[in-house]
């Protein structure tokens, strides 16, 4: 007899509580269910289920064997699903949560290209800087930037990285001068990223130590990076912004990178998904597409 089939029959008999119920669920005869169980017991040389005319109960070994059988069959089903995925097209809804601005500028264009390539794939994208729970939100994938606080039950893959750049408009530099070192920032006005009760300090790497945290003098505190870039372009102060956001501003000369001798802080960008026996094709293709396409957009 096939061992995996007998394991499946054993699990069904345990889950449903009787051979008769398992026989009905699997469209087998009662004696055939018993035959599958005897095959396992004879092969193992131990009793798995204590049976009487009125009830059945797992032996101690049967209980341990039951848990292992469930794991084995789950892996077997995942392997079969993997083969099916390889021979099929991604389809169905793919729900992804991502930071708002990064998502609009960099992530969404790659995912939209993926959707054009696979017509059966549906995208449900959420653009929010709020950290959400993948299980509660029903998300297949999350894009996160920076340190990952809690990865229990999760898998994370780094898909890109970006540098933070201190910059200013030529008009600001002409009026206030150019800072050459971190210590010079105290003599300048800055535009800071903030949320209620919290201001993000500017970070600068230090060899073998935690990064230096600097919070320059500021009369402008905004909760939107794009608005900070606009204010900096207008000459309102220094800004500390992602390289991917200011690339075009720098190319046109609207913003000038500063502190060229100071190493820039690097943020890692990750894709996160729930740890499951089977990694769905639609999710895997999205992660692969982002890992291939994001680095060029975030330099």
N, C-alpha and C positions, 0 to 999 in steps of 0.2 A: 504494500500500500504506500501511497505518497505521504511522506512524513509531514509536509506543510499542510496538506489537506486534513490529516488527522489532528494536527495542532489546531486548525481552524474549527474543527468540529468540537474538540475538547473545550476551547474558549467559549463557543456558543452554548454548550451544555452548562458550563459554569455560570455564564452571564444570565441565562434564562432559568436556571434552577432545576431543570429536568431534562432527561433524554428525550421525552416525548415532545417538549416544546422546541428543543433543538432540531429534532427530526422534521417538525412542521416548518420551521423557519428555513431550513436548508433543503427542503423537499427530498428528504431521505426517509427510509424506513427506520423504525425504532431499533431493530436488530443491527442495522448498518451503523447507527451511531455507536452502539455498544461495541461493535467490531473495531471501529476506529480507536476507541478508548483502550480496548484490550491490546491492540497493536502497539500503542505507546507504552502501556504498562509492561508488556512482555519485552519490548525493546529495552526499556530502562531497568527492568527488574525490580520495580517498586510499585506500590499501589498509589494512584493519584486521587481517586475519589472513593470514599466509603459509601456504599450503597445499601439501602434497605428497601423494602416494599413501599415505604411511606416518604422517605427523604434521602437526600444525598448531601454529603459534606466533603470538602477538600481535606486531604491529609496535610500535614505540615510540609512535606515535600511537594505535594500537589499544588499548594498555594504558591510556593517559590517557583515551581515549574510554570505555573499559569502566568506569572508576571514576565518570565523570560520569553514565553511563547508570544505574548502580546508584543514585546519589543521586536522579536524576530519577524513576526508577520508585518509589523509596521515598516520595518526596513525593507522587507520584500516588496510591499506595496509601493514604497517610495522608489525603489529601483525600477519597478514596472512603469511607474509614472514618469520617471526620467526618460526612459526609452520612448514612451508615448510623446513626451514633449519634443524630443529630438526630431520626431517624424511629423510634427504638427506645427501650426502657426500659433503665436500667442493670441489669446482671445479673452474677452471678458473685461470687467472693470479693474483698473489699477488705481488705487487711492494713495496719493503721496502728499505729505505735508512738508513744507519748506519755508525758510525765511523769506519774508515778503520781497525785498528788493533783490537779493541774490537770486531768488526764484524767478522773478520777472526778467531780469537781465541775462542770466546765464543758464539756469536749469531748464526753464520752460522751453526755450528754443530747441534744445536737444530732444526733449520728450515729444514735442510736436513733430519733429522730424521722424521720430520713431513711430508715432501714430500714423503718419503719412505712409510709412513703409509697410505697416501691418494694419490693414483696414478693419480687422475684427477686434482690434485692441481699443478699449475705451479708457479715457483718462479722466480722473476726478482729482483735481489739484487744489490744494489749500495753501494760500499764501499768508503766513502769519508768523510773527516773531515769537509767539507764545509756544513754549515747549509743551507738547501734548503727549498723552499716553497712547501708544499705538493700538493697544488692545481696546481701551475705552473708546477711542476715536474710530476704530475699525479701519486703520490705515495699514497698507501693505508695506510701505516704505516711508522713511523720514530722512530728510537731508538736514544735517546739523553742522554747525561751525564752532570750533573751539573745543574746550575740554568736555568730555562725555562724563556726566555725573554718575549715572546709574545704567549699567549695561547688563543687569541680571536678566537672563533669558533672551538676550539680544545678540545679534551678530553685527559687527561694524566693519566696514571696509573704507579705507581712505580713498577718496576719488579725486581730490585736488588739494592744493594749498595756495594761499595768497599772502602777499606781503602788505604790511601797513606802511603808509608813506605820509610823512609830514610835508605839507605843501602850502602854497599861498599864491595869490594872484600877483602878477608883475606890479600892479598899482600899489598893493600893500607893501611889497618889498621896496619900491621906490620911496615910499613915505616913511617906513619904519625900519628899514634895513633888513639884513638877512641873518638869521641865527646860524651859527656854525657848530655849536655844541648843545647838548641837552641842557646844560646850565644856563644857556642864553635864553631858553624859553620863558624864564621868569620875567624877562623884559618885554614880552610881547603879549598881545591879546589873542585869545584862541576861541574857537567855536567848538563846543564840547557836545558829545553825544550823551544824553541823559534820559532817565526814566524817573517816575515819581519816587523820590527818596534815594536815588542812586545816580551817580555820575561815573561813566566809564573812564578810568585813568588811561593815559597813553603809556604803552608798554615798550620797553627797550631791552634787548637781550644783554645779559652779562655772563661772561665765561664762568661755568661751574656754579652759578648762583641763580636764584629766582630773578625774573626780569625786574628792572627798575620801573617803578610806577610813578608817573608824573601827572599832576593835575594842574595845568597852566591857569593863569588868571583868565577869567572869561566873563563877559557880560551877555553872551549868547549861548544858550543851552537848548538843543533841539533833540527831538526823539526820532528823527528821520535822517538817514545818511545822505540821501539825495538832496534834501534841503540844506544840509551842512555843506555839500559840494557847491550848491548854488550860492550860498552866502560867502564861501571862500572865493569863488570866482568873482563875486562882486567887490572883493577887496576888504571884507569885514574882519578878517583875521586869519590866523593859521588854522589848519585843519589836519586831523590824523585820519586818513581814509584808506579803504582797500584799493589795491593797485588796479583791480578790474573795474572799479567805479570811475577812477580818474584817468584811465588810459587815454581816452579821446581828448579830455581837457589838456593833458600834458602834450599830446601830439599837436594840438592847435596852438599851444602856448598860452592858453587861458589860465593854467595852473603850472607852477614851477616846483618840482621836488626839492626839498631842502635836506640839510644834514647828510650830505653824501658820504661822509666818512663814518657815520653811525650805522651799524648793522640794523636792519629793519626787523621788526617782530613778525613772525609767521604764524598764521592761523591755519590749522588743518580743517579740511572739509570732509565729512563722512556721510556715507549712506548706512542707515540702520534698518534692520528688519528682525522679525521675531524668529527665534531658533525653532525650527520645525524639522521633522524627518525628511520632508521634500521641499526643495527650493523651487517655487513655481517658475515656469519658463518666462512669463510676462515680467516678473520681478527681476529675474536674472538678466534678461535682455536690457531692462532699464538701467540697472546698476552698471553693466558693461558699457552701455552707450555713454553714461555720464562719466565713467572713469576714462573713456577714450576721448571724449570731447571737451570736458570741463577745463583741463589744464591749459589748453590754448586760449580759452576765454578769460582765464583768471591770472595771467601773468602781469 
